[in-house]
């Protein structure tokens, strides 16, 4: 165990550098087994609420114990990066994509910043072993951010922060460095049920439990088969992801625009009408979404989503 002064100094250095790199918040938790989350995850998987997201059932032990991802891990550094747009894309007379997908794929943007933070740690502190993560490995990012005092997990299963709402990406460093852990905060959802009431597909099956296989984001991004007829007419023109449960959340009245230019939307998106989406060619798709999260659906997947939203009443495609 390091001297308390050294631990505090190292913790302060990391947090200060994280803020300098553009992260909106940084918190620390002790790297140990996620005892509280283990039974919840097991139950969620048993209920098949992950749908076709088979990767969610993989590496169960690693999801719950960061020491299985980094030898001798001692600390998890959780970071939030704001993506709330300065300007909203139009919603009238067009189809909608989730705000996180407006600009450059966050994996590219945030991975670079995490690597810069890791390089700074090694330069200032010395030899530190660790790994950087941004939604690309079996890490329960919301659980660690909650432990690190960055917010609480709301009834819509998103991490909520009293200062900035929920429009942010979560990333982690798992380090073999002994740092000063932060304290968690309490739940501030209260009696509010706006997210449950607003979800068109009833994916929030009870407070704090989301059936992933019923979520619009799942249908439009993760599902590779045809979208079930049972949910036709319930998408409200969303063709990639969905922000409804965030839009109705009272805490998002505190969301501030991001200062990261990479998350600004491609200029063509603000001009797109429904007819432009419906007539989208593969060439235009490749141009607009070259480095975008939307690329994940591939051209055929996005066309499927557009056709499903277009024919909301089940008319022939």
TAVEN-V831704 format. One record per pair of residues at least 12 apart in sequence whose C-alpha atoms are under 8 Angstrom apart, sorted by sequence separation. I is the first residue (numbers start at 0). J is the second residue. D is the distance in Angstrom with one decimal. If there is no record, write none. Layout:
i=I j=J d=D
i=I j=J d=D
//
This chain:
i=14 j=26 d=7.6
i=44 j=56 d=6.7
i=201 j=213 d=7.1
i=202 j=214 d=5.2
i=145 j=158 d=7.4
i=200 j=213 d=6.3
i=201 j=214 d=7.8
i=84 j=98 d=7.0
i=117 j=131 d=7.8
i=144 j=158 d=7.8
i=192 j=206 d=7.8
i=200 j=214 d=6.6
i=284 j=298 d=6.6
i=83 j=98 d=7.0
i=200 j=215 d=7.3
i=82 j=98 d=7.7
i=83 j=99 d=7.6
i=141 j=157 d=7.5
i=82 j=99 d=6.3
i=114 j=131 d=7.1
i=141 j=158 d=6.0
i=281 j=298 d=6.1
i=113 j=131 d=6.3
i=215 j=234 d=6.7
i=219 j=238 d=6.1
i=220 j=239 d=6.4
i=268 j=287 d=7.9
i=219 j=239 d=5.3
i=220 j=240 d=6.6
i=267 j=287 d=7.2
i=110 j=131 d=7.5
i=219 j=240 d=6.1
i=110 j=132 d=7.5
i=215 j=237 d=7.7
i=265 j=287 d=6.4
i=110 j=133 d=6.8
i=216 j=239 d=6.6
i=217 j=240 d=7.4
i=279 j=302 d=8.0
i=109 j=133 d=7.2
i=216 j=240 d=3.9
i=144 j=169 d=7.6
i=215 j=240 d=6.2
i=216 j=241 d=5.5
i=277 j=302 d=7.6
i=37 j=63 d=6.6
i=215 j=241 d=6.0
i=36 j=63 d=7.5
i=106 j=133 d=6.4
i=106 j=134 d=7.8
i=141 j=169 d=7.4
i=277 j=305 d=6.6
i=34 j=63 d=7.7
i=80 j=109 d=8.0
i=140 j=169 d=6.4
i=276 j=305 d=7.2
i=277 j=306 d=7.4
i=33 j=63 d=5.1
i=140 j=170 d=6.9
i=200 j=230 d=6.8
i=32 j=63 d=5.7
i=33 j=64 d=6.4
i=140 j=171 d=7.3
i=32 j=64 d=4.6
i=31 j=64 d=5.9
i=32 j=65 d=7.4
i=147 j=180 d=6.9
i=148 j=181 d=5.9
i=150 j=183 d=7.5
i=151 j=184 d=6.7
i=153 j=186 d=7.4
i=200 j=233 d=6.4
i=30 j=64 d=7.4
i=31 j=65 d=6.7
i=147 j=181 d=5.2
i=148 j=182 d=5.3
i=149 j=183 d=7.4
i=150 j=184 d=6.5
i=151 j=185 d=6.7
i=152 j=186 d=7.5
i=154 j=188 d=7.2
i=199 j=233 d=5.7
i=200 j=234 d=7.9
i=30 j=65 d=6.0
i=31 j=66 d=6.9
i=134 j=169 d=7.6
i=146 j=181 d=7.5
i=147 j=182 d=6.2
i=148 j=183 d=4.0
i=149 j=184 d=7.8
i=151 j=186 d=5.5
i=153 j=188 d=6.4
i=199 j=234 d=7.1
i=30 j=66 d=6.8
i=133 j=169 d=6.7
i=134 j=170 d=7.0
i=146 j=182 d=6.8
i=147 j=183 d=5.8
i=148 j=184 d=5.5
i=151 j=187 d=7.6
i=133 j=170 d=4.5
i=146 j=183 d=5.0
i=132 j=170 d=5.7
i=133 j=171 d=6.5
i=145 j=183 d=6.1
i=154 j=192 d=7.6
i=131 j=170 d=7.7
i=132 j=171 d=5.1
i=145 j=184 d=7.5
i=155 j=194 d=6.1
i=131 j=171 d=5.9
i=132 j=172 d=6.3
i=154 j=194 d=7.2
i=155 j=195 d=7.1
i=131 j=172 d=4.6
i=154 j=195 d=7.6
i=30 j=72 d=6.1
i=31 j=73 d=7.6
i=130 j=172 d=5.7
i=131 j=173 d=6.6
i=30 j=73 d=4.9
i=129 j=172 d=6.7
i=130 j=173 d=5.5
i=29 j=73 d=6.0
i=30 j=74 d=4.7
i=129 j=173 d=5.3
i=130 j=174 d=6.8
i=29 j=74 d=4.7
i=30 j=75 d=5.6
i=129 j=174 d=4.2
i=198 j=243 d=6.7
i=28 j=74 d=5.8
i=29 j=75 d=6.1
i=128 j=174 d=5.9
i=129 j=175 d=6.2
i=197 j=243 d=7.0
i=198 j=244 d=6.4
i=27 j=74 d=6.7
i=28 j=75 d=5.3
i=127 j=174 d=7.0
i=128 j=175 d=5.6
i=197 j=244 d=6.7
i=27 j=75 d=5.7
i=28 j=76 d=6.6
i=127 j=175 d=6.4
i=128 j=176 d=7.7
i=155 j=203 d=6.4
i=27 j=76 d=4.6
i=28 j=77 d=7.9
i=127 j=176 d=6.5
i=154 j=203 d=7.9
i=194 j=243 d=7.6
i=195 j=244 d=7.6
i=26 j=76 d=5.8
i=27 j=77 d=6.1
i=194 j=244 d=4.6
i=197 j=247 d=7.4
i=25 j=76 d=6.9
i=26 j=77 d=5.3
i=154 j=205 d=7.9
i=155 j=206 d=7.0
i=156 j=207 d=5.3
i=193 j=244 d=7.7
i=194 j=245 d=7.4
i=25 j=77 d=5.7
i=26 j=78 d=6.6
i=154 j=206 d=4.6
i=155 j=207 d=5.8
i=156 j=208 d=6.5
i=25 j=78 d=4.5
i=154 j=207 d=3.9
i=155 j=208 d=7.2
i=156 j=209 d=6.6
i=194 j=247 d=6.2
i=24 j=78 d=5.7
i=25 j=79 d=6.6
i=153 j=207 d=6.2
i=154 j=208 d=7.1
i=155 j=209 d=6.7
i=193 j=247 d=6.2
i=194 j=248 d=6.4
i=239 j=293 d=7.0
i=23 j=78 d=7.5
i=24 j=79 d=5.2
i=117 j=172 d=8.0
i=152 j=207 d=7.5
i=193 j=248 d=6.6
i=22 j=78 d=6.5
i=23 j=79 d=5.5
i=24 j=80 d=7.3
i=22 j=79 d=5.8
i=23 j=80 d=5.4
i=72 j=129 d=7.6
i=22 j=80 d=4.8
i=23 j=81 d=6.3
i=21 j=80 d=7.2
i=22 j=81 d=7.4
i=69 j=128 d=7.8
i=113 j=172 d=7.7
i=69 j=129 d=6.2
i=17 j=78 d=7.8
i=69 j=130 d=7.0
i=109 j=170 d=7.8
i=239 j=301 d=7.5
i=77 j=140 d=7.7
i=105 j=168 d=7.8
i=238 j=301 d=7.0
i=239 j=304 d=7.5
i=77 j=143 d=6.6
i=78 j=144 d=7.4
i=238 j=304 d=5.2
i=77 j=144 d=5.4
i=99 j=166 d=7.7
i=238 j=305 d=5.8
i=75 j=143 d=7.2
i=77 j=147 d=6.7
i=238 j=308 d=6.9
i=76 j=147 d=7.7
i=237 j=308 d=7.2
i=77 j=149 d=8.0
i=236 j=308 d=5.5
i=65 j=138 d=7.5
i=235 j=308 d=7.5
i=236 j=309 d=7.6
i=234 j=308 d=6.5
i=62 j=137 d=4.8
i=63 j=138 d=7.6
i=220 j=295 d=7.3
i=221 j=296 d=7.9
i=61 j=137 d=6.3
i=62 j=138 d=5.0
i=63 j=139 d=7.3
i=220 j=296 d=5.8
i=231 j=307 d=7.1
i=232 j=308 d=7.1
i=61 j=138 d=7.4
i=62 j=139 d=6.0
i=219 j=296 d=7.7
i=223 j=300 d=7.6
i=231 j=308 d=7.6
i=59 j=137 d=7.9
i=225 j=303 d=7.8
i=232 j=310 d=7.9
i=233 j=311 d=7.6
i=58 j=137 d=6.6
i=166 j=245 d=7.7
i=232 j=311 d=4.2
i=57 j=137 d=7.9
i=165 j=245 d=7.0
i=220 j=300 d=7.9
i=231 j=311 d=5.5
i=232 j=312 d=5.9
i=219 j=300 d=7.8
i=226 j=307 d=7.6
i=231 j=312 d=6.8
i=232 j=313 d=8.0
i=55 j=137 d=7.8
i=219 j=301 d=7.7
i=231 j=313 d=7.0
i=83 j=166 d=5.5
i=82 j=166 d=5.9
i=83 j=167 d=7.1
i=81 j=166 d=6.1
i=82 j=167 d=5.3
i=165 j=250 d=7.7
i=166 j=251 d=7.6
i=219 j=304 d=6.1
i=81 j=167 d=4.2
i=82 j=168 d=7.2
i=164 j=250 d=4.7
i=165 j=251 d=6.4
i=80 j=167 d=5.1
i=81 j=168 d=6.5
i=163 j=250 d=7.3
i=164 j=251 d=4.2
i=79 j=167 d=6.0
i=80 j=168 d=5.1
i=163 j=251 d=6.6
i=164 j=252 d=7.2
i=166 j=254 d=7.1
i=79 j=168 d=5.6
i=80 j=169 d=6.6
i=155 j=244 d=6.6
i=161 j=250 d=6.3
i=164 j=253 d=6.0
i=165 j=254 d=7.6
i=79 j=169 d=4.8
i=80 j=170 d=8.0
i=160 j=250 d=7.5
i=163 j=253 d=5.1
i=164 j=254 d=5.5
i=78 j=169 d=5.7
i=79 j=170 d=6.5
i=159 j=250 d=7.4
i=162 j=253 d=6.2
i=163 j=254 d=4.6
i=20 j=112 d=6.5
i=77 j=169 d=7.0
i=78 j=170 d=5.1
i=161 j=253 d=7.7
i=162 j=254 d=7.6
i=163 j=255 d=6.7
i=77 j=170 d=5.9
i=78 j=171 d=6.0
i=77 j=171 d=4.6
i=76 j=171 d=5.4
i=77 j=172 d=6.7
i=20 j=116 d=7.7
i=75 j=171 d=6.6
i=76 j=172 d=5.0
i=75 j=172 d=5.8
i=76 j=173 d=6.4
i=75 j=173 d=4.6
i=76 j=174 d=7.8
i=17 j=116 d=6.6
i=74 j=173 d=6.0
i=75 j=174 d=6.4
i=16 j=116 d=6.8
i=73 j=173 d=7.7
i=74 j=174 d=5.4
i=72 j=173 d=6.5
i=73 j=174 d=6.1
i=74 j=175 d=6.5
i=72 j=174 d=5.3
i=73 j=175 d=4.9
i=74 j=176 d=6.2
i=13 j=116 d=7.6
i=16 j=119 d=7.9
i=72 j=175 d=4.1
i=73 j=176 d=5.7
i=74 j=177 d=6.1
i=69 j=173 d=6.7
i=71 j=175 d=5.6
i=72 j=176 d=7.2
i=73 j=177 d=5.5
i=74 j=178 d=6.2
i=69 j=174 d=7.1
i=70 j=175 d=7.3
i=73 j=178 d=7.7
i=36 j=142 d=7.6
i=69 j=175 d=7.4
i=74 j=180 d=7.8
i=13 j=120 d=6.9
i=65 j=173 d=7.1
i=9 j=124 d=7.2
i=28 j=143 d=6.9
i=26 j=144 d=7.1
i=28 j=146 d=5.9
i=27 j=146 d=7.8
i=28 j=147 d=4.9
i=27 j=147 d=4.8
i=26 j=147 d=4.7
i=27 j=148 d=7.9
i=26 j=148 d=6.3
i=26 j=149 d=6.3
i=25 j=149 d=7.2
i=24 j=149 d=7.0
i=97 j=237 d=7.9
i=95 j=236 d=5.9
i=96 j=237 d=5.9
i=94 j=236 d=5.0
i=95 j=237 d=4.6
i=96 j=238 d=5.9
i=97 j=239 d=6.2
i=30 j=173 d=7.7
i=93 j=236 d=7.5
i=94 j=237 d=5.9
i=95 j=238 d=5.9
i=96 j=239 d=4.7
i=97 j=240 d=5.0
i=94 j=238 d=6.4
i=95 j=239 d=7.0
i=96 j=240 d=5.9
i=97 j=241 d=5.2
i=98 j=242 d=7.3
i=96 j=241 d=6.8
i=97 j=242 d=5.7
i=29 j=178 d=7.9
i=27 j=178 d=7.3
i=28 j=179 d=7.7
i=29 j=180 d=6.0
i=27 j=179 d=6.8
i=28 j=180 d=4.6
i=27 j=180 d=4.7
i=28 j=181 d=6.1
i=108 j=261 d=7.4
i=26 j=180 d=7.5
i=27 j=181 d=5.4
i=26 j=181 d=6.2
i=105 j=262 d=7.9
i=103 j=261 d=5.5
i=102 j=261 d=6.0
i=103 j=262 d=5.5
i=102 j=262 d=4.1
i=103 j=263 d=7.7
i=48 j=209 d=7.7
i=49 j=210 d=7.0
i=50 j=211 d=6.6
i=51 j=212 d=7.6
i=101 j=262 d=6.3
i=102 j=263 d=5.0
i=103 j=264 d=8.0
i=48 j=210 d=4.7
i=49 j=211 d=5.2
i=50 j=212 d=4.5
i=100 j=262 d=8.0
i=101 j=263 d=6.3
i=102 j=264 d=4.5
i=48 j=211 d=5.3
i=49 j=212 d=5.6
i=99 j=262 d=7.8
i=101 j=264 d=4.5
i=102 j=265 d=6.3
i=48 j=212 d=5.5
i=101 j=265 d=7.1
i=47 j=212 d=7.9
i=10 j=178 d=5.5
i=9 j=178 d=6.8
i=10 j=179 d=6.2
i=52 j=221 d=6.8
i=51 j=221 d=7.3
i=52 j=222 d=8.0
i=6 j=177 d=6.4
i=7 j=178 d=6.8
i=51 j=222 d=6.5
i=83 j=254 d=6.8
i=85 j=256 d=4.7
i=6 j=178 d=5.0
i=7 j=179 d=6.0
i=83 j=255 d=6.5
i=84 j=256 d=5.3
i=85 j=257 d=6.6
i=6 j=179 d=6.0
i=83 j=256 d=5.0
i=84 j=257 d=6.0
i=82 j=256 d=7.2
i=83 j=257 d=5.4
i=81 j=256 d=7.7
i=82 j=257 d=5.2
i=1 j=177 d=6.9
i=81 j=257 d=5.5
i=0 j=177 d=7.1
i=82 j=259 d=7.5
i=84 j=262 d=7.4
i=85 j=263 d=7.7
i=93 j=271 d=6.7
i=94 j=272 d=7.4
i=84 j=263 d=6.7
i=93 j=272 d=4.6
i=94 j=273 d=6.0
i=82 j=262 d=6.5
i=88 j=268 d=7.2
i=89 j=269 d=6.3
i=92 j=272 d=6.0
i=93 j=273 d=4.4
i=88 j=269 d=5.5
i=92 j=273 d=6.1
i=94 j=276 d=7.4
i=93 j=276 d=7.9
i=104 j=290 d=5.8
i=103 j=290 d=5.3
i=104 j=291 d=4.6
i=105 j=292 d=7.6
i=102 j=290 d=8.0
i=103 j=291 d=4.8
i=104 j=292 d=4.8
i=102 j=291 d=6.0
i=103 j=292 d=7.1
i=101 j=291 d=7.5
i=100 j=291 d=6.5
i=100 j=292 d=5.4
i=100 j=293 d=6.4
i=94 j=305 d=7.8
i=21 j=259 d=7.9
//
